[in-house]
Amino acid sequence: MSKQTVLVIDDERDIRELLTITLGRMELDVDAVGSVSEARSVLASRHYDLCFTDMRLPDGSGQQIIELIAAQYPDMPVAMITAYGNVDAAVTALKAGAFDFVSKPVDIHLLRRLVRTALRLSEERKPDTGNKSASGADRLIGDSPAMTEVRGKIAKLARNQAPVYIAGESGVGKELVARLIHEMGPRSAGAFVPVNCGAIPSELMESEFFGHRKGSFTGAHADKEGLFQAAQGGTLFLDEVAELPLHMQVKLLRAIQEKAVRPIGGRDEIPVDVRILSATHKNLAALVEQGLFRQDLFYRINVIELRVPPLRERRGDVPRLADFILRQLAAESGGAPGKLKPEALAALEAYHFPGNVRELENILERAMAMCEGDTIEADDLMLPQRTAMPPTAAATEAVLAAAAVAQPAPRAAPAADGSLEDYISNIERDTIIKALEESRYNKTATAKKLGITFRALRYKLKKLGID
């Protein structure tokens, strides 16, 4: 079996020799050059499984090398060698497509871990090992354009070590996305350690994240490893990262930048090889502007942002999601999967889902408990009526505005003894009738105009008594 090959690009002779010796001891075949021009020449003449490049070179920059490899050799992982503390350059490299970075002076233990991870990635990119990502992506249900785009981004993000910030409302499945990024990448053999930052008491955070030494404080009866050490070689998922207090944000920033942690009561820092994924349902950029979240930490964890769309933006996925959830519930209970009547499915497709996929799960679990046999009627869903409005706010506002122009006098507000639901239903009825008239009673065109599915429109017409 031939050796795997590594290219080292650095104008410092000592660094080239150190990496050549270290990688040679790992049974790797190493070539070392000192300039961009030499690198271009050897890259054109030989295949490499991994590349290390310095940031500053006599005739160019490591950024040029990264961009060249990304364009012409996309299956080759490339890691940036940076000066100590120059994390800004490392972040720029990661955004350009670098796999990871290593700081000078080079820590040999971290270097070896990085190499093993990168070479696993190189192996996984070969054609005969392509089933892994496909099987993982199957757990992200939905064929809508929004979910197809998310799956594509997950596949790309799994191939490097850049920190990813997963944005999205509560209940959209941010942890599932984080797990898929981990499982579809070269760290899949390592641990995936999720932590809810809002669930850890402030006074215990440092110990939970970095560990402590025996006797370092009252109650520290033994050494304890922290979450970073538990995730060694794998992925640390920081859920609800916006809940971190400012003092922990400082310590977390240092741990990410230096790839090392110091346990409470410990004298030395411990190198850690961990990929950071983070998520929150809050607007992190707005919190930065308000001074509630550190800007420097925001830039470190938000090297790449992945937005997970809410369920109302992918209503076409509701039938498949509902079927998947009902089958899961049946597997857990040992019974037959529930079946949604057409009216029940239409009601779900028309619903706004403020709680997203998690709310859909709760609704279906409750419906299975309430329905007769395994058939779910619309009433079994017990959906809040006042939130069953057209899904697209912009489309709804446009139709309402058009209806308002056509009406000589605005509808009066509900009387003190009137029903708010009746008032909202009247507005909804007027809006639908107006859309029907403008579409010449073509229901397909009307549904498109209102931003809802044809099935959801039929449900609303029946519910509101519109012929």
N, C-alpha and C positions, 0 to 999 in steps of 0.2 A: 504494500500500500504506500503510495507516494505521500510525502510530507505536505502539510498545508503551508501556504506561502504568505509571507508578510512583507510589506514595503514600509520602510522607515524613511521619512524625509525631514532632515534637520541639519542646519548648518553648523551646529556645535558637535565637534568630534566626540567629546565625552558622552553626550547623550546618545549619539549613534552607537557607540561601543557598548554602553550600558544596556540599551534595548536589544542590541544584537546578541549579547551574551545571555541576557535574561530569557529572551524568546527562544534562543537556541537550546537552552536547557529544558524548554517545554517541547522539544522535538519538532520545532518549526523551522522552515527554510526561510532565512531572512536576507533581503537585499536592503542596503542603506545608501541613500544619496543625499546631497546637500543643497539642491537648488530646484526651482520649478522646472527649468529646462531639462535637467536630468530626469526628473520625475515623469515628465511628459514622454520622454524617450523610452524609459523602462516600462511604463504603463502600456505603451503601444506594442511592446514586444513580448510581454509575458502576462499571464493571468495571476492575480493575487486574491487571496481569500480575505485579507485585512490590510488596512493602511493606517499608519500614524503620520501625521504631518505637524510640523511646528507652525506657529502663527506667522512669524517674521522670517523671511528667506531673502537671500541676497538679490534675487532677481524677481521678486514678487511676494505673494502672501499665501498662507495656508488656505485662506478663503477661496483663492483661485483654484487650488487643488480640489477643495470640497465641491465647488461648482462644476469643475471638470468631471470628477468622478460621478456626481449626481446625474450629469447629462449623458456621459458616454459609458459608464460602468455602474449602473444603478443597483446591481446586486452585490456590490462590494461595500462592506461597512468601513467607514473612515472615522478615526478619532482624532481630535485636535489636542496638541500638546500646548499648554498655556503657561504663561508666567504665573508665579504664585500670586493669588488674590485678584487676577485679572479675569473675573467671572463674566464681565460684560462681553468680552470677546468670545468666551465660551458659549454664551447665550446666542450671540449672533451666528456662531458656527452651527449650533443645534438647529436654529431656524432655517439655515441654508441646507440642511440635510445631513449634518454630522451625526454619527451614531452616539458618541459620548465624548467626554474630554478627560484629560489627565493633567494635573498641575505639576510644575517643577517646584521643588525637587521631587522626582518621581518616587512614589511609594510602591515598592516592588510587589507587595501583597495585593494592593488595589489593582495594579497593572495586570497581574496574573488573572484576577477575577474578571476584569474587563475583557481580556483576551479570550478567556473561555466563553464568556457570554457572546461576544462578537462572532466567534467561530461557530457557535451553535446556530446563530442567526444565518451565517453564510451557508451552513449545511441545509437549513430549513428552506432556503430560497431556491434550492435545486428542484427541478421539475417533479421528481418522484416523491417529494415530501409535501405536496400541496394540499393534502386533505385536512390538515390540522385547522387552518383558518376557516374552511368551509363548514366544518362541523361545529365550530364555536359560534359562527355567525348565525346558524340556524336558531339559536336561542333568542335572537332579537327578532321578534315577530313583526311582520309587516312588509308589504310590497310597494308602499307609497313611495313617490320620489324622495320625500324627506328621509325615510328610513333607509332607502337604497344608498343615499348620499352618506348617511351616518355609518353604515356598514363599510363603505369604501374608505372613509377616513379612519375607522378603527383598524382596518388592515394595514394602512400606511403607518399609522402611529405605533402599531405593535412592532415595527421593524427598527425603531431607534430607542434611545434612552432619554429623550427630551422630556422634561416635566410637562404634563398635560393638565389643563384646567377644564373640567367638565361642567358646563353651565346648563341650567335647566330648572324648571319648576319642581316643587315637591311631587314625588310620585311618578316621574317620567322614566325612572330606571337608570339613574346615574351610576349606582353601584354595579349594576349588571354590565354597563358599558366599560367601567373600570376593570372588572373581572375579565372581560373579553380581551381588552388590550393586554392584560397580563398573560392570559392563557394562550393567546395567539402569537406571543413573542418569545424570544429566547430565554426569558426568565421563568417560563412556565413550570420548570422543575423546582423553582424556589417557592417560598411562602408568599401568599397574598394576605396582607395584614390590614383589614379595614378598621378604622377608628373614627368614632363620632366625636369630633372636637367639642361639641356642645354638651357632651355627657360626662366629661371629666372635670371634677372640682378644680378650681384654679390653683389651689395650694398643692395639688398632687400632680399637676401637669408635667413638671420637669422630671419628676421621678418616673412617671408613666412613659414619657417619650425617651428619656436617656438612661434610665435605670439609676441605682444607687448602691453604695458600698455599705456593708454591715457597720452599724454604729454611727452612720453619718448624721442621723437625726433620731429623735425619740420614736421608737416603734420600728426602726430599721434593724430587725433581728438577724437578717441574713442578706447576702448580696442578691440583687435583683437586676435582671437585664431589662432594658426598655424596649419600646416598640421598634425603634430603629434596629437594635440588635436582633430582635425576633424576625424582622423582615430581611435580614442579611442575605444577599444574593437573589432577593425577590423584589416585591413591590409593596410600598406603604401607601395606602389610600386614605387621605385625609378628608373625610366627609364633613360637611358643614364647617369648612376651614375659616369662614368669616367669624365664627364664634371664639376664635383664639384671642385671649387677652394680649395687649400690646407687649408685655414683658416676655411672653412666650414666642411672639412673632420674631423678636430679636434673636432669641436662641435658635429658633427653627431656621431662620435665615442663615446663621453661621453654620449650622449642621449641613445645610444643603450646599453652601458655597465651599466648605472645606472638606466635605465628605468624611466627616469625623464627628464624634460626640464625646462629651466628658460626663461620666456618671456623677451624681451628687456624692461628694466625699472622695472622688477619685483624683489621682494626681495627673494621670496621662489621658490623652485623647485616644479614642478607639476608632480606627478607620472603619467606615461602613460603606458597603456597596449596595445601595438601595435606589430603586426608581421611585420618584414621587409623582403620584397622581392625586389631584385634589378636586373638590366639588363643593358647591353651595347653591341654594336656591335664591340667595340674595344677589343684588347687583354689586359685585365686588369693586368695580370701577367707581361707583358712586360712594362707596364706603371709603375709598382712598381719598376722594375729594373732600369728604367730611372729616378726614383725619382719624378715622376709626380703624383703618387698616393701612399698614406700612406700604408705601409705594415701591420700595426696593424689593420687599418680599413678593408683592403682586407681580412684578416683572420676572422674578425667578420662577414662580410656580405657573405663570401664564405664558410660558415660552410658546406653547401652542394651545389654542382654545378650541374645544369641541362642544357645540351646542346640541343638546338633545331636545327635539321639538315636543311641545305639549300634544296631547292626544287630539285636541280640537283642530290641530293643523294637519292631522293625518286620519281623518274620519273614515277613509276607505279601509283602514286597517282594523276597524272595530270588529267586523264579522270574524276574521281570522283570530284576533286576540281573544274574543269571547269564546270561540270554539276551543282554543288552546287552554284557556283557564277552566272551562267546564270539564275538559278531559283530565286536567290536573286534579280538580276537586273530586272527580269520580275515582281516580287512582288512590287518593288519600282515604276516601270513605269506603271504597270497595263496591260502590254501586255503579249504575249505568250513567253515562254522561248525560247532562241535562240538554234539552232541546229548546231553542228559542222559537216561539211562534213568530211569524212574519211581523205582526204588530209590535211585538216586544223588541225585535231587532231594529225595526224602524225607530222606535222610541229611543233606543240606545244611540243610534246614528244621529238623532236630532239633539241629543243631550250635550251640554257644554263641557262636562267633565272638569270642574275646577281642581279635582284631586287626581286627575290623569289616570294612568294605568292602575295605580294602587286603588283608586276609587272604583274602577271597573271591577277589580277583583272582589272588593267588599260588596258591591251591588250584586254580583252574581252569586257569591257565597250566601248572602241573605236570601236571594230569590230562590235558591235551591232548597233552603230551609222552609220557605213559605209556600212553594208551589205544590200542586197536586201531582203526585207521581214524579215524572222527570220532564214534564212539559211546562215551560215558563211562559206565562201570560204577561202582557204589558203591565197589568196592575201588580204582579208579583215583584216587579222591579222597584216599586215605591220611589220613583224618581221625584226630586223636588221640582214642582211644576214651574215655579217662577224662574228657574235657571235654564229651562228648555227653550232657549232663544236661538235665532240663527247664529251659526258658528263664527262667521267672519265679521268682526266689528265694523270694518270699513264698508263691506257690502251692505250690512244692515243699515248703517248710518246713511249711505247713499240712497237706499230705497226709502227710508223714512223721510229724507229730505225731499225726494221726488213726490212722495205722498203729501207732504205738508204743502208743497207748492200748488198741488191740484185742489186742495181743500180750501174753501174761502174762509173758514173760521177754524181755529185750532180746537181740538177736543178738550173739554174742560177736565181739570184734575178730578180725581175721585172724591166723592163726597165723604164727609166724616164717617158716615155709616156704611159707605160702599166698600167693596172688596178690592184690594190691590191686585189680586190675581185676575179678577174680571176686567179691571182697567188695562192691565198688561195684555190680556187676551184680546181685548178690543183693538189695541194698537197693532198687535200682531196680525189680527184678521184684516184690518185695513191695509197693512203693508203687503200682505199676500195677495189680496184682491187687486191692489194697484199693480203689483208685479204681473199678475195674470193678465190684466187688461193690456199692459204695455207689451206683453209677449204674445198677444192675441190668443190667449188661453192655451198656449203650447206649454204643457207642464214640464217638459224637459228643459226648455229655455227659461221657464220661471224658476225652477230649482237652481239652475246655474246662476241666474241673476241674484237670487237670494243667498248663494254660497252654501247650499245644502244639497244632500243627495236626493235623487228622485224618490227613493223609498221614504226618506224623511219627510219630503213634501206631501206625499200621499197620506202619511200618518197625521200630519198637521191639518190637512184638509178634512180628514175624517174627525179629528179631535175638535176642530173649531166649527164643524158643521157647514163647511163651504162645499157647495155642489160643483 
